[in-house]
C-alpha cells in the first residue's frame, strides 16, 4: 500500500490478512507470459470499495489518493461476475461461525425482505412499488444464519410479492446450503412458501407477532432485523444506487464482509478516533 493517511473504512493489517489469500489467488490465476504488470495494490482497491460502501459517495467522487474510480469499478464488477466477492464473504462467514462454536454448514436460517428507494439512474423496469410499504424502489430478499450473517440474497423490484421472492430465495438457499432444514419467517409469507420449502426438504415456520403492546423482539426472527440494521450503517445501502440488481447484491456482500471482518478481529466502528488509535497502517 502506498503511503497516505488512513481512512476509517480502511482495512487494518489484521482484516486484510483474513482475505488477502483469496485476492492473491485471484491475481495469480491471471498472471502469465505476456500479461501486463499489475500496477494497482489490491488492498487499495478493496479499501476504495469499502470507502464507497460505507460513505455512500458516487464512485467518481473517490478521493484522489485511491486508484482511479473506473479502475475500482472494473475490479468491483469483475469480482462480482467471477464469484470472488461471494467467495470472500463466505470465507469470512465460515470463520465467524467457527469462532462462535458453530459448524461451517448452517442448519437453520431466517428470511425476510427490506424495501428501499432507488436513485434516478435505476431503470423503471428494474424497480416497482411495494404496495404494503408504499415504497417505490427495489426489494432485498435475504436469508441469514442464526448469527445474522447472509446466506442468500436476491434483489428484485419492490413490486415483487414477498412470497414470490421467498420461493426464489428458498431455491437459492437449498442449492447453496443444502444443510439448511429449518427456516423462520414472518407472517408476510403465504402458505405457498411453506409448501415450497417442504418440497425442498426445508421446514418453514412462521413466527407470530407478540400479542403484548409495545416493541418486543420477535423470537428467532430478531437476528435478521439486526442484519438490516447493520446494512443501514453503510450509506450506500440506505438507497439503492446500483443500475443493475446484481451490483446491489454485491454491495450487500461487501457490507456484510466489512462487518464480519471487524467482528473477527475485535474491531468496532467508533464515531471518533485519534491518529494513535487508528489500527490502519499508512505504510
C-alpha positions, 0 to 999 in steps of 0.5 A: 500500500502506498503511503497516505493517511488512513481512512476509517473504512480502511482495512487494518493489517489484521482484516486484510490478512483474513482475505488477502489469500483469496485476492492473491489467488485471484491475481495469480490465476491471471498472471502469465507470459505476456500479461501486463504488470499489475500496477494497482495494490489490491488492498487499495482497491478493496479499501476504495470499495469499502470507502464507497460502501460505507460513505455512500459517495458516487464512485467518481467522487473517490478521493484522489489518493485511491486508484482511479474510480473506473479502475475500482469499478472494473475490479468491483464488477469483475469480482462480482461476475467471477464469484470472488466477492461471494467467495470472500464473504463466505470465507469470512462467514465460515470463520465467524461461525467457527469462532462462535462454536458453530459448524461451517454448514448452517442448519437453520436460517431466517428470511425476510425482505427490506424495501428501499428507494432507488436513485434516478439512474435505476431503470423503471423496469428494474424497480416497482412499488411495494404496495404494503410499504408504499415504497417505490424502489427495489426489494432485498430478499435475504436469508441469514444464519442464526448469527445474522450473517447472509446466506442468500440474497436476491434483489428484485423490484419492490413490486415483487410479492414477498412470497414470490421472492421467498420461493426464489430465495428458498431455491437459492438457499437449498442449492447453496446450503443444502444443510439448511432444514429449518427456516423462520419467517414472518407472517408476510409469507403465504402458505405457498412458501411453506409448501415450497420449502417442504418440497425442498426438504426445508421446514418453514415456520412462521413466527407470530407477532407478540400479542403484548403492546409495545416493541418486543423482539420477535423470537428467532426472527430478531437476528435478521432485523439486526442484519438490516440494521447493520446494512443501514450503517453503510450509506450506500445501502440506505438507497439503492444506487446500483443500475443493475440488481446484481451490483446491489447484491454485491454491495450487500456482500461487501457490507456484510464482509466489512462487518464480519471482518471487524467482528473477527478481529475485535474491531468496532466502528467508533464515531471518533478516533485519534491518529494513535488509535487508528489500527490502519497502517499508512505504510 
